[in-house]
Amino acid sequence: MTNAFVINGGKPLKGEITPQGAKNEALQVISAVLLTEEKVTISNIPDIKDVNKLIELLGDMGVITEKTDESTYTFIAKDIDQDFFQSEAFKTKGGGLRGSIMIVGPLLARFGKASIPKPGGDKIGRRRLDTHFLGFEKLGARFDYNPEDGFFNVDASNLQGTYILLDEASVTGTANIVMTAVLAKGTTTIYNAACEPYLQQLCKMLNRMGAKISGIGSNLLTIEGVTKLGGTDHRLLPDMIEIGSFIGLAAMTGSEITIKDVHYKELGMIPDVFKRLGIKLELRGDDIYIPAQDHYEIETFIDGSIMTIADAPWPGFTPDLLSIVLVVAIQAKGSVLIHQKMFESRLFFVDKLLDMGAQIILCDPHRATVIGLDKQVQLRGISMTSPDIRAGVSLLIAALSAQGKSTIYNIEQIERGYQHIDTRLKALGADITRI
């Protein structure tokens, strides 16, 4: 039995919404509790499947986890059950959770060994894990893949700091290598490191625990190994993908919405990209206020050529918001080329938008041209299935702006990334029911 959302769209929304804690940061900093025996407290944790599964997985391996309020947990990773990593339970749970790769670095660093089942997750193209494993190897880990039982076994009893040039600026790859290097002997230099706010948050947290990481916020990190780390308190940033999603939602539905406590300076160019689509937004304190807009017009480049919006490693525009930008452009005035460089099948949800009446040319698996309808024509509601987290929310935004009833199936994909999304949208006046 799968759940679905039924949405009656075409109505403007109004009110305030507070973004959840950042999912991608949560998966990293929660894994980092494995680096110390001491108590670590993490607040602003989102109540979503991927994060809850990781917390449960830590509990299974012997971490004492306690929920002290609705978004705060304490973790004490004093006694870890090493046998658990060879068990069927670990294989099932670890294999079903992409974030489980993040526990490998901390386990290697602290215990000198780890195993990991081959990971699963959503369909947005191949997500290679080479970056992680190449990094571990450079630090002195040896691993073998056992095709019989589907486990990677890693031995890292003698980790040595070294110079690492990453083959790609992978956020999770960088995070994993950083967590491994903090307890390695000597100095590690990571060049072409990812420098997303999530990663900066992880590095700051590790430094408070006693690590010695410099170069935070740049693509060149230097880590002097230490022998042990202590406990700390850490608060997650708000989720920038949610913030971007809500900006897009407001524009497309012609709604007046205030997004609370956004940590504006950590949003990079996200607000600017939405402004290029013609969306008005203003900063009030640390809240983003979006007025109700009947129209928004896509800028052209200075020479009059069509605007292109593409993803790039931070501080470039995050690939996670390209699906949202694509949907919001449907009702803009003007045209835009969306170029999704990082993942090869993230644009395939465009067929559903075409069924709703959007004017989009899918050029190839990486590029789509959106010809804005300027709200002259409303999208029409349809039944559809969500292929991945971000496409799911994009389809949800399209449905809220469409005339008539839409049904979205496979909403488990949406709920892996957005907590209580139906309840929070209802509070803004959306007509959305879970069936």
C-alpha angles and dihedrals in degrees: 000000000000127000124235138186120233111202130188101200140186097077125116115239128215139193145050129314129185118213118234123241115284112278096204092049091047093058090053102042093043089054089050091067086078090070095073141042090216129091118277121191119200123186136190090040111167117237097233134131100251092051096041090050091053091050089049090049090053089051090052091054093052106270111142104231124185128182107217098178137352094289105017128087135176120213130196112184097183102127117034119188103227093189090063090073093066094048130109089235090061091047092053096043098037093045093053094053122069091196090063090085086072094070092062097076096050092045092050091048096049104032104022094236143060142164128208132189117231104276129241131190140129131345108254098121130280115332104198120213093194092105091060095047096042087053093050090049093051088053088056103267119141119205140178131195116224108206089190096067098016095239131135108215117200128193116196106160091137111042115177127188114246146157112280125187106192117225088220133010092250113175096209091039092053092045093050093049092046091053090050095046097050090075098033120108115263131356127327123196118196116194123189085027117168110253103193117147088252090061093045088053091052092050092049090049092049090049090053086052090056103271120137108226122155132179093051110174093025131088092247114073124183117198124188108201119238129194099237144002131219136212128282146170119250135181121203121233117244113270108267091199090059091047091053090046091054093048088054092045092053093051097044095048094040090240133156105230135166116205109205130221098356101165087232098197090058092057095080112192096341095105091046093053091054089047088055087060086058096256114150115221133160134197114236109182100310094330126098113225117199115190121215106271128195091192140017122186125209113234119234124220115270092265091053097255121140117280115251121202115193135168123245137168113283130316079037121081115295117247089222091073099046092087088054093048090049092054094044091051089061091078097036125103110251135020135285136185113224112204115191103192102170107053125038102209105035094103096055092097087074090093089069091052090051089054087054091055103264120151104230132146112205100210096184137323090293105039137054130174115214118203106201120234092206088219089288088121124033120222114246125233118253140165114264145159125234113235099189141359099269097039087050093058091043089055089047090055090048090050093050089054095043129097113250134357127338128183120202117196129194091040089161084086091058092046092054085072111022123054121223088339094166094052092047093048091047088057087061090051101264118154099227128143131183116225 
